[in-house]
């Protein structure tokens, strides 16, 4: 199963903050057997958000969107969802949020008609679930993580098995070995050069949905390098 992550926020595009949401979500989805096909960062613009949804919705099993659910003028994700679905925004029918209605905070508890709320136990902004395919969460990492954890049991793909190897050899020295590993065993091999206080080293990642083939590939490549 495949997912696309769409992070919404001018502050990310400006380099003011890092995209912690996408990094964390990618890892959590991978743990549940969901492969992230693409990560997209877009500005707080209604037209851009609507266009992105229309572009991506038929290309994956799930779309996860974060950001733009607050109460200020530049939080426009709800407006974009309303246009995309052609549904009015309405406050959730929950007495726990009755004090929000009629105040500037009402914006944070509005969802398009016919969608489902994702409750926020650590903040005020309600998330939105659309047809069990599109999941919209706040951009604040602490809130997003708790809210995703409340719905993560919905997502279960094939287990993705992973093994790592560290070596001090250069990519140029073992590129052929990595390519041959993929060809022989049908696993995916990636390499990531690193430097620390002790100098250069290379991290090699092997992954596959077939655990037995991964074990064979791991033993073979480890022997070769």
LINPE-V595207 format. One record per pair of residues at least 4 apart in sequence whose C-alpha atoms are under 6 Angstrom apart, sorted by the first residue. I is the first residue (numbers start at 1). J is the second residue. If there is no record, write none. Layout:
BEGIN
i=I j=J
i=I j=J
END
This chain:
BEGIN
i=1 j=34
i=1 j=157
i=2 j=34
i=2 j=35
i=2 j=36
i=2 j=37
i=2 j=60
i=2 j=61
i=3 j=36
i=3 j=37
i=3 j=60
i=3 j=61
i=3 j=62
i=3 j=63
i=4 j=36
i=4 j=37
i=4 j=38
i=4 j=39
i=4 j=63
i=5 j=39
i=5 j=63
i=5 j=64
i=5 j=65
i=6 j=39
i=6 j=40
i=6 j=41
i=6 j=65
i=7 j=41
i=7 j=65
i=7 j=66
i=8 j=41
i=8 j=42
i=8 j=43
i=8 j=66
i=8 j=67
i=9 j=43
i=9 j=44
i=10 j=43
i=10 j=44
i=11 j=16
i=12 j=16
i=12 j=17
i=21 j=141
i=22 j=26
i=25 j=29
i=29 j=34
i=30 j=34
i=30 j=35
i=32 j=156
i=33 j=156
i=33 j=157
i=33 j=158
i=33 j=159
i=33 j=160
i=34 j=157
i=46 j=80
i=50 j=80
i=50 j=84
i=53 j=57
i=62 j=133
i=62 j=134
i=63 j=134
i=64 j=134
i=64 j=135
i=64 j=136
i=65 j=136
i=66 j=136
i=66 j=137
i=66 j=138
i=66 j=139
i=67 j=138
i=67 j=139
i=68 j=75
i=68 j=76
i=68 j=77
i=69 j=75
i=69 j=138
i=70 j=75
i=70 j=108
i=71 j=105
i=71 j=107
i=71 j=108
i=82 j=86
i=82 j=87
i=82 j=88
i=82 j=112
i=87 j=112
i=87 j=113
i=88 j=112
i=88 j=113
i=89 j=110
i=89 j=111
i=89 j=112
i=90 j=110
i=90 j=111
i=91 j=109
i=91 j=110
i=92 j=109
i=100 j=105
i=100 j=106
i=101 j=106
i=108 j=125
i=109 j=126
i=115 j=129
i=115 j=130
i=116 j=128
i=116 j=129
i=117 j=127
i=117 j=128
i=118 j=126
i=118 j=127
i=118 j=128
i=119 j=126
i=120 j=126
i=120 j=147
i=122 j=143
i=127 j=136
i=127 j=137
i=128 j=135
i=128 j=136
i=129 j=134
i=129 j=135
i=130 j=134
i=137 j=144
i=138 j=144
i=141 j=145
i=148 j=152
i=159 j=209
i=160 j=208
i=160 j=209
i=161 j=207
i=161 j=208
i=161 j=209
i=161 j=211
i=162 j=206
i=162 j=207
i=163 j=205
i=163 j=206
i=164 j=204
i=164 j=205
i=165 j=203
i=165 j=204
i=166 j=202
i=166 j=203
i=167 j=201
i=167 j=202
i=168 j=201
i=168 j=202
i=171 j=175
i=180 j=184
i=182 j=186
i=182 j=187
i=182 j=188
i=185 j=217
i=187 j=207
i=187 j=208
i=188 j=206
i=188 j=207
i=189 j=205
i=189 j=206
i=190 j=204
i=190 j=205
i=191 j=203
i=191 j=204
i=192 j=202
i=192 j=203
i=193 j=202
i=194 j=200
i=194 j=201
i=194 j=202
i=195 j=199
i=195 j=200
i=214 j=218
i=218 j=222
END
